Amino acid sequence: MINIGICDDEASMRRLLRAPLEQKLQLLGADYRIFEYDCGETLLTRPETEWLDILFLDIEMKQLSGMETAKNLRKRDSHTLLIFVTAYPDFVFQGYEVHAFHYILKPYENQKIMKVLEQAIKELGQNREHYFTLEQKSGTTKIPAKKILAFSSDRRKIIISLEDGNKLEFYGKLDAVETDLPDYFIRCHNRHLVNLNYVTALEKDGCTLRSQSFPVSRAYRQSVEIAFARLLLQ
């Protein structure tokens, strides 16, 4: 799923930008969501801002400027790809302050929009951090996969063990979780998926991740040993 934001205080400009974006995304067969914002203040208060992959951000807005909005995003350690949109080329050179990925000039040219979007999607594929999305009644949480030690199944519940020692729970099936994880997660038991990057000891019937121990069943022992050995050789 690619999450894209469009922030522009003119609704007509948002529509003109959204149309070619959707056209290109559909041609690529991509799963996507597009969020629209009418000002920087709104953008910075919305919860989904935390996981926007790409943001098309107008530089000249009536209240908080696009540049100030971008600076606020970067203070949050946001890794969103920023693409500035502006009618004034001179503003483009300020983009290096906030590590802007690209820019698009107004009036829009659909081919330019599509080309920049394709470049951004390619960049995401190369540098994108893996996240596990946890849906709960309280809302949606995106957890960096690299901060997860293991997933464990307990009847209908899945328990997430985090690197900081905390645990999270949700209802689900381990098989479904496994399909959405990077390849450094491996099944070591019918009830456990572990992050190989945290394995500090591997024994005949168990493995240790930090201070936690997880069983390794006979059915998965060989695949775990091979995966662990491959990781050590990298």
TAJOHU-V545032 format. One record per backbone hydrogen bond with DSSP energy under -1.0 kcal/mol. NH is the residue of the N-H (numbers start at 1). CO is the residue of the C=O. E is the energy in kcal/mol with one decimal. If there is no record, write none. Layout:
# TAJOHU-V545032
[[NH & CO & E] [NH & CO & E]]
This chain:
# TAJOHU-V545032
[[2 & 31 & -2.6] [4 & 33 & -3.0] [5 & 54 & -2.7] [6 & 35 & -2.5] [7 & 56 & -2.9] [8 & 37 & -2.1] [14 & 10 & -1.7] [15 & 11 & -2.1] [16 & 12 & -2.1] [17 & 13 & -1.6] [18 & 14 & -2.5] [19 & 15 & -2.0] [21 & 17 & -1.3] [22 & 18 & -2.7] [23 & 19 & -2.1] [24 & 20 & -2.4] [25 & 21 & -2.6] [26 & 22 & -2.3] [27 & 23 & -1.8] [28 & 24 & -2.0] [30 & 25 & -2.4] [33 & 2 & -2.3] [35 & 4 & -3.0] [37 & 6 & -2.6] [43 & 39 & -1.9] [44 & 40 & -2.3] [49 & 46 & -1.3] [50 & 47 & -1.5] [51 & 48 & -1.7] [52 & 49 & -1.1] [53 & 3 & -2.3] [54 & 3 & -1.8] [55 & 81 & -2.9] [56 & 5 & -3.1] [57 & 83 & -2.4] [58 & 7 & -2.7] [59 & 85 & -2.0] [66 & 59 & -2.6] [69 & 65 & -2.3] [70 & 66 & -2.5] [71 & 67 & -2.1] [72 & 68 & -2.1] [73 & 69 & -2.0] [74 & 70 & -2.4] [75 & 71 & -1.6] [76 & 73 & -1.0] [77 & 74 & -1.8] [78 & 73 & -1.4] [81 & 53 & -2.8] [83 & 55 & -3.0] [84 & 102 & -2.0] [85 & 57 & -2.3] [86 & 104 & -1.9] [91 & 88 & -1.6] [92 & 89 & -1.3] [94 & 91 & -1.9] [95 & 92 & -1.8] [97 & 94 & -1.5] [98 & 95 & -1.2] [100 & 95 & -2.2] [101 & 82 & -2.6] [102 & 82 & -1.5] [104 & 84 & -2.8] [106 & 86 & -2.5] [113 & 109 & -2.1] [114 & 110 & -2.5] [115 & 111 & -2.2] [116 & 112 & -2.5] [117 & 113 & -2.4] [118 & 114 & -2.3] [119 & 115 & -2.1] [120 & 116 & -2.3] [121 & 117 & -2.5] [122 & 118 & -2.0] [123 & 119 & -2.2] [124 & 120 & -2.3] [125 & 121 & -2.0] [126 & 122 & -1.2] [127 & 123 & -2.4] [128 & 124 & -2.5] [132 & 143 & -3.0] [134 & 141 & -3.4] [136 & 139 & -2.0] [139 & 136 & -1.4] [141 & 134 & -2.5] [143 & 132 & -2.8] [145 & 130 & -2.5] [147 & 144 & -2.0] [148 & 145 & -1.8] [149 & 161 & -2.8] [150 & 161 & -1.4] [151 & 193 & -2.6] [152 & 159 & -2.4] [153 & 191 & -2.7] [154 & 157 & -3.1] [157 & 154 & -2.1] [158 & 170 & -3.4] [159 & 152 & -3.4] [160 & 168 & -3.3] [161 & 150 & -2.7] [162 & 166 & -2.8] [163 & 147 & -2.6] [165 & 162 & -1.9] [168 & 160 & -1.9] [170 & 158 & -1.8] [172 & 156 & -2.1] [177 & 173 & -1.7] [178 & 174 & -2.4] [179 & 175 & -1.0] [180 & 177 & -1.6] [181 & 178 & -1.2] [185 & 182 & -1.7] [186 & 194 & -2.4] [188 & 192 & -1.6] [189 & 192 & -1.3] [192 & 189 & -1.4] [193 & 151 & -2.7] [194 & 186 & -2.6] [195 & 149 & -2.8] [196 & 184 & -3.0] [198 & 195 & -2.1] [199 & 196 & -1.2] [200 & 208 & -3.0] [201 & 208 & -1.2] [203 & 206 & -3.1] [207 & 214 & -2.5] [208 & 201 & -2.7] [209 & 212 & -3.2] [210 & 198 & -1.0] [212 & 209 & -2.7] [214 & 207 & -2.7] [216 & 205 & -1.5] [217 & 188 & -2.4] [221 & 217 & -1.1] [224 & 220 & -2.2] [225 & 221 & -2.5] [226 & 222 & -2.4] [227 & 223 & -2.2] [228 & 224 & -2.6] [229 & 225 & -2.3] [230 & 226 & -2.3] [231 & 227 & -2.0] [232 & 228 & -1.9] [233 & 229 & -1.3]]
